[in-house]
Amino acid sequence: MQNLSLLSQTERNRIELDKQAAYTVWKVKNAKAGYEAFVELSNNISDDDDRDFFERAVSKYKVQMGVK
């Protein structure tokens, strides 16, 4: 395991986006949020590469958690 403070800002940002994706899918699965939460978060990401990374992470967690 790595010390997160040693990672670059880009890598730390990707970890945060991955966590947000997992948490949002969990909230939708447990009826704590609607599907619009994915669009809201995605629209708040200004960088196209980060937005694409977030959307791929959401897809990954949807499959893992059985959310359609």
N, C-alpha and C positions, 0 to 999 in steps of 0.2 A: 504494500500500500504506500502511496506517495503522500507527501505533505502537500496539501492543496495550495498553500501559500507559495510554493516553489513553481507552480504552473504559470504559464503565461495568462494574460487577461483573456485572450480568446478561448483558451482551454477551460478556464474557470467559468466563463460565460456559457460555454456549451454544456458544462455540468449543470449549471443553474437552469438552462432551458430544458434539459432532459428531466430534471426534478419537477419542473413546472408541468411538463407534459404528463408525467406519471401521475402527479397529484390531480390534475384536471381530469384525466381519464378515470381515476378512482372516484372523484366527486360525481361524475356523470353516472358511473356504474351504480353508485349508492344513492342516486336521486338527490344529491346535494346541489347539483347544478345541471343546467340543460345543455344541449349540444351547441348552443350559441356561445358557450364559454370558449370553445375551440377557436371560433372566428374572432371573438374579442381579443384573446391573447395573441393570435396570429397577426391581427391588424395592428397591435401595439409594438410589434417588432419591426424596426426600421430597416435593418440590414437584410437584403434578400437571401444571402447565404444562411444567416441565422434563422430566418423564417422557414427556409427549406429544411434546415436541420430540425427545427421544432416540429414541423408537419410530419417528417419521417419518424420522429420519436413518438408522436401521438399515434401514428399508424402502428408502430411496433407495440406500444402499450395496449392499444385497442385489441390487438390479436392476443396478447398475453393474458389480458383480463377478460376476454370474451365480450367486449363491447362492440356493437355494430355501428 
